[in-house]
Amino acid sequence: MQHLQHEFPEKADLIRNLKLKDRHFARLLEEYHALATEIYQHEISDNKLTIEQLEALKIRRLYLKDRLHNLLDD
C-alpha cells in the first residue's frame, strides 16, 4: 500500500503540516490513502475486480498523487 510520505520522504514534514493546516490538502490526502488501501485490498483478495475497474482506481490514485505533489511544490 502506498503512503504519500513514502512516495516523497523528503517532504514528510511538509505533508504532516499541510495535513493539519490545509483542509483541501487533507481531503485529497485522505482520498488518496483510501484509494491506495482499496487497491491493495482488491489486489490481495480473492474477490478480484476486472482489469478495467482496477485500472480506473489506479488512474484516480495517480491523478490524486499528481495534485498532491503540485500542492507540495507550491
MITOR-675378 format. One record per residue: residue number from 0; residue in one letter; chain; z, y negated, x of N, C-alpha, C, O, CB in turn. Coordinates in nm, 4 decimals. Atoms other than C-alpha are relative to their C-alpha. Glycine has a CB too. Layout:
// residues N
NUM	a	A	Z	Y	X	Z	Y	X	Z	Y	X	Z	Y	X	Z	Y	X
...
This chain:
// residues 74
0	m	A	0.0000	0.1170	0.0847	0.0000	0.0000	0.0000	0.0000	-0.1238	0.0896	0.0687	-0.1279	0.1917	0.1222	0.0004	-0.0966
1	q	A	0.0131	0.1208	-0.0814	-0.0892	-0.3428	0.1324	0.0971	-0.1082	-0.0470	0.1097	-0.1353	-0.1664	-0.1443	-0.0526	-0.0049
2	h	A	-0.0816	0.1183	0.0261	0.1565	-0.6291	0.1546	-0.0599	-0.1135	0.0814	-0.1031	-0.0941	0.1950	0.1522	0.0238	0.0365
3	l	A	0.0643	0.1134	-0.0653	0.0303	-0.9720	0.2431	0.0635	-0.0313	0.1355	-0.0056	-0.0728	0.2285	0.0067	-0.1225	-0.0899
4	q	A	-0.0675	0.0250	-0.1272	0.2926	-1.0084	0.5169	-0.0518	0.0932	0.1091	-0.0524	0.0561	0.2264	0.1513	0.0168	-0.0158
5	h	A	0.0547	-0.0942	-0.0976	0.1428	-0.7009	0.6867	-0.1436	-0.0353	0.0341	-0.1899	-0.0091	0.1451	0.0078	0.1434	-0.0530
6	e	A	0.1381	0.0422	-0.0230	-0.2092	-0.8376	0.6487	-0.0059	-0.1219	0.0925	-0.0962	-0.1342	0.1753	-0.0689	-0.0317	-0.1336
7	f	A	-0.0053	0.1236	-0.0787	-0.1119	-1.1729	0.8045	0.1398	-0.0165	0.0598	0.2138	-0.1060	0.0190	-0.0371	-0.1235	-0.0876
8	p	A	-0.1370	0.0060	-0.0534	0.2020	-1.1103	1.0136	0.0339	-0.1338	0.0642	0.1498	-0.1751	0.0647	0.0202	0.1098	0.1013
9	e	A	-0.0246	0.1305	-0.0629	0.1603	-1.4419	1.1943	0.0348	-0.1071	-0.1020	0.0798	-0.2157	-0.0654	-0.1215	-0.0435	0.0798
10	k	A	-0.0279	0.0981	0.1063	0.2025	-1.6174	0.8588	0.1134	0.0461	-0.0912	0.1285	-0.0055	-0.2019	-0.1261	-0.0253	-0.0834
11	a	A	-0.1069	-0.0576	0.0830	0.5019	-1.4176	0.7298	0.0992	-0.1065	-0.0467	0.1389	-0.1068	-0.1632	0.0742	0.1093	0.0775
12	d	A	-0.0952	0.1053	0.0389	0.7366	-1.7196	0.7335	-0.0611	-0.0931	-0.1043	0.0050	-0.1304	-0.2012	0.0443	-0.0811	0.1236
13	l	A	0.0684	0.0866	0.0952	0.4823	-1.9363	0.5538	-0.0128	0.0686	-0.1356	0.0046	0.0044	-0.2393	-0.1384	-0.0394	0.0529
14	i	A	0.0112	-0.0752	0.1252	0.4285	-1.6645	0.2927	0.1329	-0.0025	-0.0746	0.1362	-0.0269	-0.1952	-0.0438	0.1460	0.0273
15	r	A	-0.1328	0.0025	0.0628	0.8029	-1.6444	0.2261	0.0307	-0.1386	-0.0570	0.0814	-0.1496	-0.1687	0.1088	0.0406	0.1020
16	n	A	-0.0272	0.1361	0.0465	0.8306	-2.0246	0.1983	-0.0837	-0.0360	-0.1224	-0.0320	-0.0914	-0.2194	-0.0267	-0.0999	0.1117
17	l	A	0.0867	0.0321	0.1137	0.5320	-2.0614	-0.0331	0.0383	0.0798	-0.1240	0.0284	0.0300	-0.2361	-0.1460	0.0265	0.0355
18	k	A	-0.0424	-0.0832	0.1128	0.6560	-1.7752	-0.2495	0.1162	-0.0654	-0.0744	0.1261	-0.0553	-0.1967	0.0403	0.1408	0.0486
19	l	A	-0.1157	0.0649	0.0611	0.9746	-1.9716	-0.3113	-0.0308	-0.1386	-0.0564	0.0307	-0.1804	-0.1545	0.1104	-0.0111	0.1009
20	k	A	0.0211	0.1411	0.0339	0.8285	-2.3223	-0.3411	-0.1259	-0.0284	-0.0813	-0.1366	-0.1350	-0.1419	-0.0051	-0.0795	0.1248
21	d	A	0.1290	0.0249	0.0655	0.4793	-2.2838	-0.4905	-0.0225	0.1058	-0.1083	-0.0520	0.2216	-0.0785	-0.1174	0.0014	0.1042
22	r	A	0.0124	-0.0950	0.1116	0.4590	-2.1248	-0.8366	-0.1380	0.0647	-0.0061	-0.1493	0.1838	-0.0350	0.0288	-0.0704	-0.1319
23	h	A	0.1365	-0.0534	0.0029	0.0808	-2.0835	-0.8187	-0.0161	0.1084	0.1065	-0.0677	0.2165	0.0780	-0.1037	-0.1132	0.0219
24	f	A	0.0056	-0.0982	-0.1077	0.1026	-1.9054	-0.4831	0.0813	0.1241	-0.0373	0.0349	0.2365	-0.0185	0.0520	-0.0610	0.1321
25	a	A	-0.0873	-0.1120	0.0367	0.3909	-1.6890	-0.6093	-0.0639	0.0875	-0.1076	-0.0521	0.2099	-0.1029	0.1357	-0.0520	-0.0489
26	r	A	0.0658	-0.0760	0.1058	0.1941	-1.5870	-0.9187	-0.1153	0.0831	0.0560	-0.1306	0.2003	0.0215	-0.0511	-0.0944	-0.1095
27	l	A	0.1104	-0.0724	-0.0619	-0.1123	-1.4924	-0.7144	0.0523	0.1141	0.0875	-0.0035	0.2238	0.0876	-0.0867	-0.0957	0.0834
28	l	A	-0.0593	-0.1019	-0.0869	0.1051	-1.3028	-0.4670	0.0539	0.1170	-0.0825	0.0366	0.2332	-0.0457	0.1129	-0.0611	0.0855
29	e	A	-0.0522	-0.1045	0.0888	0.2755	-1.1128	-0.7481	-0.1145	0.0862	-0.0556	-0.1040	0.2087	-0.0599	0.0809	-0.0634	-0.1162
30	e	A	0.1149	-0.0741	0.0507	-0.0616	-1.0169	-0.8963	-0.0628	0.0855	0.1101	-0.1017	0.1999	0.0862	-0.1041	-0.0965	-0.0583
31	y	A	0.0551	-0.0740	-0.1146	-0.1892	-0.9136	-0.5509	0.0826	0.1262	0.0265	0.0269	0.2349	0.0418	-0.0031	-0.0899	0.1269
32	h	A	-0.0855	-0.1148	-0.0282	0.1106	-0.6869	-0.4908	-0.0044	0.1020	-0.1132	-0.0022	0.2225	-0.0877	0.1434	-0.0456	0.0234
33	a	A	0.0099	-0.0922	0.1132	0.0902	-0.5394	-0.8420	-0.1297	0.0803	0.0070	-0.1298	0.2010	-0.0172	0.0077	-0.0771	-0.1333
34	l	A	0.1284	-0.0698	-0.0131	-0.2770	-0.4559	-0.7889	0.0027	0.0991	0.1159	-0.0467	0.2111	0.1030	-0.1138	-0.1008	0.0200
35	a	A	-0.0096	-0.0893	-0.1156	-0.2081	-0.3076	-0.4459	0.0792	0.1246	-0.0359	0.0422	0.2353	0.0032	0.0653	-0.0719	0.1193
36	t	A	-0.0815	-0.1133	0.0437	0.0608	-0.0871	-0.5993	-0.0781	0.0884	-0.0965	-0.0762	0.2109	-0.0845	0.1297	-0.0492	-0.0662
37	e	A	0.0796	-0.0750	0.0971	-0.1647	0.0147	-0.8875	-0.1088	0.0816	0.0704	-0.1284	0.1991	0.0393	-0.0632	-0.0956	-0.1029
38	i	A	0.1064	-0.0695	-0.0741	-0.4493	0.1045	-0.6499	0.0590	0.1180	0.0768	0.0043	0.2282	0.0736	-0.0725	-0.0974	0.0975
39	y	A	-0.0652	-0.1059	-0.0767	-0.2151	0.3054	-0.4284	0.0402	0.1158	-0.0914	0.0167	0.2322	-0.0587	0.1234	-0.0551	0.0738
40	q	A	-0.0428	-0.1044	0.0932	-0.0719	0.4937	-0.7271	-0.1183	0.0820	-0.0500	-0.1089	0.2041	-0.0619	0.0743	-0.0617	-0.1185
41	h	A	0.1184	-0.0725	0.0459	-0.4187	0.5822	-0.8517	-0.0594	0.0866	0.1115	-0.1105	0.1954	0.0850	-0.1055	-0.0984	-0.0516
42	e	A	0.0559	-0.0751	-0.1121	-0.5274	0.6969	-0.5065	0.0790	0.1273	0.0311	0.0217	0.2266	0.0760	-0.0050	-0.0879	0.1230
43	i	A	-0.0819	-0.1168	-0.0319	-0.2351	0.9383	-0.4674	0.0256	0.0910	-0.1193	0.0762	0.2019	-0.1023	0.1308	-0.0447	0.0567
44	s	A	-0.0310	-0.0792	0.1191	-0.2123	1.0640	-0.8253	-0.1130	0.0956	-0.0349	-0.2249	0.0849	0.0153	0.0285	-0.0913	-0.1182
45	d	A	0.1006	-0.0921	0.0521	-0.3929	1.3446	-0.9992	-0.0803	-0.0648	-0.1120	-0.1884	-0.0174	-0.1471	0.0662	0.1286	-0.0502
46	n	A	0.0665	0.0719	0.1089	-0.4874	1.1008	-1.2754	-0.0921	-0.1055	0.0607	-0.0572	-0.2233	0.0680	0.1044	-0.0658	-0.0970
47	k	A	0.0927	0.0863	-0.0733	-0.7880	0.9522	-1.0988	-0.0805	-0.0891	-0.0940	-0.1146	-0.0508	-0.2059	-0.0945	0.0843	0.0848
48	l	A	0.0930	0.0899	0.0678	-0.9903	0.6541	-1.2117	-0.1415	0.0358	0.0434	-0.1614	0.1081	0.1410	0.0323	-0.1498	0.0315
49	t	A	0.1369	-0.0165	-0.0473	-1.3651	0.6556	-1.1939	-0.0176	-0.0872	0.1241	0.0603	-0.1794	0.1482	-0.1042	-0.0377	-0.1114
50	i	A	0.0292	0.0791	-0.1199	-1.5127	0.5192	-0.8737	-0.0203	-0.1465	-0.0374	0.0264	-0.2365	0.0324	-0.1252	0.0550	0.0729
51	e	A	0.0277	0.1371	0.0443	-1.6302	0.2129	-1.0651	0.1283	-0.0739	-0.0370	0.1440	-0.1914	-0.0040	-0.0955	0.0013	-0.1195
52	q	A	-0.1269	0.0624	0.0383	-1.2833	0.1451	-1.2086	0.0833	-0.0343	0.1233	0.1404	-0.1429	0.1327	0.0794	0.0927	-0.0934
53	l	A	-0.0769	0.0232	-0.1220	-1.1172	0.1806	-0.8703	-0.0615	-0.1128	0.0825	0.0106	-0.1961	0.1374	0.0079	0.1285	0.0835
54	e	A	0.0683	0.1070	-0.0738	-1.3781	-0.0420	-0.7052	0.0251	-0.1361	-0.0649	0.0418	-0.2356	0.0056	-0.1514	0.0277	0.0072
55	a	A	-0.0276	0.1260	0.0692	-1.3225	-0.3096	-0.9714	0.1397	-0.0514	0.0346	0.1586	-0.1714	0.0546	-0.0136	0.0180	-0.1523
56	l	A	-0.1356	0.0399	-0.0388	-0.9494	-0.3104	-0.8908	0.0025	-0.0503	0.1438	0.0683	-0.1497	0.1743	0.0978	0.1176	-0.0166
57	k	A	0.0030	0.0402	-0.1412	-1.0216	-0.3322	-0.5181	-0.0705	-0.1343	0.0185	-0.0301	-0.2143	0.1029	-0.0696	0.1074	0.0843
58	i	A	0.0697	0.1298	-0.0069	-1.2648	-0.6210	-0.5694	0.0933	-0.1116	-0.0458	0.0962	-0.2188	0.0147	-0.1290	0.0014	-0.0873
59	r	A	-0.0959	0.1005	0.0486	-0.9994	-0.8085	-0.7701	0.1077	-0.0254	0.1055	0.1467	-0.1398	0.1289	0.0652	0.0462	-0.1335
60	r	A	-0.1014	0.0156	-0.1054	-0.7423	-0.7418	-0.4954	-0.0556	-0.0824	0.1168	0.0137	-0.1686	0.1707	0.0476	0.1388	0.0505
61	l	A	0.0626	0.0752	-0.1088	-0.9838	-0.8730	-0.2316	-0.0159	-0.1476	-0.0365	0.0065	-0.2355	0.0467	-0.1365	0.0604	0.0347
62	y	A	0.0119	0.1376	0.0476	-1.0501	-1.1845	-0.4396	0.1354	-0.0718	0.0107	0.1425	-0.1853	0.0577	-0.0516	-0.0026	-0.1464
63	l	A	-0.1338	0.0597	-0.0076	-0.6752	-1.2496	-0.4646	0.0419	-0.0218	0.1454	0.1007	-0.1246	0.1790	0.1029	0.0894	-0.0718
64	k	A	-0.0334	0.0135	-0.1426	-0.6302	-1.1888	-0.0921	-0.0704	-0.1212	0.0601	-0.0098	-0.1973	0.1356	-0.0390	0.1281	0.0777
65	d	A	0.0747	0.1163	-0.0488	-0.9017	-1.4443	-0.0161	0.0609	-0.1303	-0.0500	0.0744	-0.2257	0.0266	-0.1462	0.0089	-0.0433
66	r	A	-0.0616	0.1228	0.0545	-0.7425	-1.7024	-0.2481	0.1321	-0.0287	0.0676	0.1608	-0.1433	0.1022	0.0210	0.0120	-0.1516
67	l	A	-0.1288	0.0183	-0.0670	-0.4007	-1.6463	-0.0943	-0.0211	-0.0455	0.1447	0.0502	-0.1334	0.1931	0.0821	0.1311	-0.0039
68	h	A	0.0266	0.0400	-0.1384	-0.5440	-1.6732	0.2565	-0.0441	-0.1459	0.0066	-0.0033	-0.2191	0.0968	-0.1073	0.0907	0.0627
69	n	A	0.0413	0.1406	0.0048	-0.7115	-2.0015	0.1645	0.1189	-0.0922	-0.0200	0.1260	-0.1986	0.0416	-0.1016	-0.0219	-0.1115
70	l	A	-0.1210	0.0818	0.0209	-0.3782	-2.1359	0.0382	0.0867	-0.0041	0.1246	0.1512	-0.1051	0.1526	0.0818	0.0543	-0.1177
71	l	A	-0.0769	-0.0027	-0.1246	-0.2129	-2.0285	0.3616	-0.0607	-0.0898	0.1055	0.0110	-0.1429	0.1903	0.0096	0.1416	0.0531
72	d	A	0.0679	0.0830	-0.0989	-0.4721	-2.2192	0.5623	-0.0015	-0.1483	-0.0345	-0.0375	-0.2314	0.0488	-0.1400	0.0475	0.0169
73	d	A	-0.0017	0.1436	0.0397	-0.4329	-2.5442	0.3655	0.1110	-0.0751	0.0672	0.1265	-0.1952	0.0451	0.0146	-0.0147	-0.1511
